[in-house]
Amino acid sequence: MSKGFTLWFTGLSGSGKSTLAERMLAEFRERRLKVEILDGDVIRTNLSKGLGFSKEDRDTNIRRVGFVADLLTRNEVICICACISPYRSIRDENRALIGRFVEVWTKCPIEVCEQRDVKGLYAKARAGALKGFTGIDDPYEEPAAAEVVCETDRESVDESVAKIFAAIRRLGYL
Amino acid sequence: MSKGFTLWFTGLSGSGKSTLAERMLAEFRERRLKVEILDGDVIRTNLSKGLGFSKEDRDTNIRRVGFVADLLTRNEVICICACISPYRSIRDENRALIGRFVEVWTKCPIEVCEQRDVKGLYAKARAGALKGFTGIDDPYEEPAAAEVVCETDRESVDESVAKIFAAIRRLGYL
């Protein structure tokens, strides 16, 4: 039983947000905790249709994810969010709204993300076929005080998961 | 304790959706049940910014409300939705998605809604200042099999509330 909290993954495309989010989802489910995930696919399909990649649209999108995460968190559900969420002020707005907020920064040099390029997006962005790509021609504001920093180019998924659990327990959310 | 369900109000502007939704919210809170409300204001502010009143945008909006209602319902929260939701097929889509779905039709002749005109919207629509207004120059598809029909021009709020509670109990959701 958990009182509910939001586990908010932020980081560049390819930095490992989804991998860790999916792993945490499985961990929570195994413990029979109430958990929902709002990741890129879920958000694009169900929440952000019609929004683009301008700063204003990105902010609207992230606020919307925060709104839903808050609804779940305050009803004792763990909500895992995995979105680039490049702007610090909007992440902090969600932190203030939600309260029980664990920010996980998947920190990874852009060169490594670009090398992974799982979805081929960096190649497209470099070719100019994608405009406003975070880290290339759009900013990523690094977290100043994330609860967890996972250096995904240096640590294993298991190590990252252990760090996340340690933070959640330290905060008394589990 | 409730297993969670969605109480979905549909009807013309001015037909009494918000009045009944607010009353039910208070009733559930009094019983210390987990409950959230997604009404016009909440939706416009937090979910539907950027959407207009075309059929496509209305459908996207109602699907989005259904997505959030489903997240809450499946986590044992009562979710009250109050939106015109003029198209039957999308309401039924949400019904199929959510499962535990109680449709409440606030049935009221448009002449009465227009006479009430609490927000002055009918006057604007008649003057042509609002285009695509449901009931005036945009369709409202009446429910074929709503769990509850509240004839808000003929019955008191208390009578409507009693009918809604009866339906919820009959369905075994409370």
Interface residues (C-beta under 8 A of the other chain):
Chain A: K34 E36 N46 L47 K49 G50 L51 D57 T60 R63 R64 F67 V68 L71 L72 N75 E76 V77
Chain B: K34 E36 N46 L47 K49 G50 L51 D57 T60 R63 R64 F67 V68 L71 L72 N75 E76 V77
